[in-house]
Amino acid sequence: MFKECVKICGLTAGQIAESVAPLKGLGVDFDVKENCLDALVTMSSDSADRTTFETVKSKVYNLFSEQVYCSFDESLQSLAGKLLKMNGRTLAVAESLTGGEICSRLTEVAGISENFFEGVVCYNRSSKINRLGVTKSLLGEYGAVSRETAYAMVEGLLKPPVDIGLATTGLAGPTGDEGKPVGLVYIAVGSGDFITVFEKKLSGTRNEIRRAASNLALFYLVRYLRGDILML
């Protein structure tokens, strides 16, 4: 029997199942366990030979090349912690809609204090202004939930010894705000002049949206630390 797994972030279980459906005729079974866009995909076969199994595995990696973050079962926060240490980086996090969940998950990782400097839950507009230096004029023009605000939140974190920032802002519901819909999320990650902002439109309950945003933020952090971050 052949069996291997892969971790994927950014797709629902339904989207993953639909993508791998054409491969099932090759004698490989797929089991997908997904929680708010973070999925463990297990490939197994009792009948396929090694060549066929390896071919299917290769096709899976090609199908999800922009979403795969690990070839074994490891959490996003654990992988982020290892990469921060490996790269000798010092991280700070600013959270609005995620309310501290990212920081909580990072501090599950033993030894993370070597590379995690601080976390700020800047839930209120005044906190973004007073703590992170986001200007009133920027908030007035673009709103708290915007690409520009997410970018400015990371900029506000980047003071020595911090050399990489991660920020989230968005609307988890139950109602929208600023004329923007529930589920609209912006995640920014970067340092210096290279700060990337991702816009996502998420669905689900309030807490499902918050969890999905946390998963995506950690995923983008991992991609950034690996040097292969893309506009997904």
Residue pairs with C-beta under 8 A, 6 or more apart in sequence:
1 44
1 45
1 46
2 43
2 44
2 45
2 48
2 50
2 53
3 42
3 43
3 44
3 45
4 42
4 43
4 44
4 57
4 71
5 40
5 41
5 42
5 43
5 71
5 72
5 73
6 40
6 41
6 43
6 60
6 61
6 64
6 68
6 70
6 71
7 38
7 39
7 40
7 41
7 68
7 69
7 70
7 71
7 72
7 73
7 74
8 16
8 38
8 39
8 41
8 64
8 67
8 68
8 69
9 37
9 38
9 39
9 67
9 69
9 76
9 215
9 216
9 219
10 37
10 66
10 67
10 216
10 219
10 232
11 19
11 34
11 37
11 39
11 64
11 67
12 34
12 37
13 32
13 33
13 34
13 39
16 30
16 32
16 34
16 39
16 41
16 64
17 30
17 32
19 63
19 64
20 30
20 41
20 60
20 63
23 30
23 56
23 59
23 60
24 30
26 48
26 52
26 55
26 56
27 45
27 47
27 48
27 52
28 43
28 44
28 45
28 48
28 52
28 53
28 56
29 43
29 44
29 45
30 41
30 42
30 43
31 41
31 42
31 44
32 39
32 40
32 41
32 42
33 39
33 40
33 42
34 40
35 211
35 215
36 204
36 208
36 211
36 212
36 215
37 202
37 212
37 215
37 216
38 76
38 215
38 219
40 73
41 60
43 53
43 56
43 57
43 60
45 52
45 53
45 56
48 56
61 68
66 230
66 232
67 232
69 76
69 79
69 219
69 222
69 223
70 79
75 105
76 105
76 215
76 218
76 219
76 222
77 105
77 106
77 108
77 109
77 218
78 108
78 109
79 222
80 106
80 109
80 218
80 221
80 222
80 225
81 106
81 109
81 111
81 112
81 115
81 116
83 222
83 225
83 226
84 90
84 91
84 112
84 115
84 116
84 164
84 225
85 111
85 114
85 115
86 225
87 225
88 115
89 115
89 163
89 164
89 225
90 115
90 116
90 117
90 161
90 162
90 163
90 164
91 106
91 115
91 116
91 117
91 162
91 164
91 165
91 166
91 221
92 116
92 117
92 118
92 119
92 120
92 157
92 158
92 162
92 164
92 165
92 166
93 102
93 103
93 106
93 116
93 118
93 119
93 120
93 157
93 165
93 166
93 167
94 119
94 120
94 122
94 132
94 153
94 154
94 156
94 157
94 165
94 166
94 167
94 168
95 101
95 102
95 103
95 119
95 120
95 121
95 122
95 167
95 168
96 121
96 122
96 123
96 128
96 144
96 153
96 167
96 168
96 169
96 170
97 168
97 169
97 170
97 171
97 172
97 185
97 209
97 210
97 213
98 168
98 210
98 213
98 214
98 217
99 121
99 123
99 210
100 119
100 121
101 210
101 211
101 214
102 119
102 166
102 168
102 214
102 217
102 218
103 116
103 119
103 121
105 214
105 218
106 112
106 116
106 119
106 218
107 116
117 161
117 162
118 162
120 127
120 131
120 132
120 157
121 127
122 128
122 131
122 132
122 153
125 139
125 144
128 134
128 139
128 144
128 149
128 152
128 153
128 156
129 135
129 136
129 139
131 156
132 152
132 153
132 155
132 156
132 157
133 152
133 155
133 156
134 149
134 152
134 153
134 156
135 152
138 148
138 149
138 152
139 149
141 148
142 148
142 149
143 149
143 178
143 180
144 169
144 178
145 169
145 170
145 171
145 177
145 178
145 180
145 184
145 185
145 186
146 169
146 186
147 186
147 197
147 199
149 169
149 186
150 167
150 168
150 169
150 186
150 187
150 188
150 197
151 188
151 195
151 197
153 165
153 167
153 169
153 188
154 165
154 166
154 167
154 188
154 189
154 190
154 195
155 165
155 195
156 165
157 165
157 166
157 167
158 164
158 165
158 191
158 192
163 191
164 189
164 190
164 191
164 221
164 224
164 225
165 188
165 189
165 190
165 191
165 195
166 187
166 188
166 189
166 217
166 220
166 221
167 187
167 188
167 189
168 185
168 186
168 187
168 188
168 213
168 214
168 217
169 185
169 186
170 183
170 184
170 185
170 186
170 200
170 202
170 209
170 213
171 177
171 180
171 181
171 182
171 183
171 184
171 185
172 182
172 183
172 206
172 207
172 209
172 210
172 213
173 182
173 183
173 205
173 206
173 209
174 182
174 206
175 182
176 182
176 184
181 201
182 209
183 201
183 202
183 203
183 204
183 209
184 199
184 200
184 201
184 202
185 199
185 200
185 201
185 202
185 209
185 213
185 216
186 197
186 198
186 199
186 200
187 197
187 198
187 200
187 213
187 216
187 217
187 220
188 195
188 196
188 197
188 198
189 195
189 196
189 217
189 220
189 221
189 224
189 229
190 196
190 224
196 220
196 224
196 229
196 231
198 216
198 220
198 231
198 232
200 212
200 213
200 216
202 208
202 209
202 212
202 213
203 209
204 212
220 229
223 229
223 230
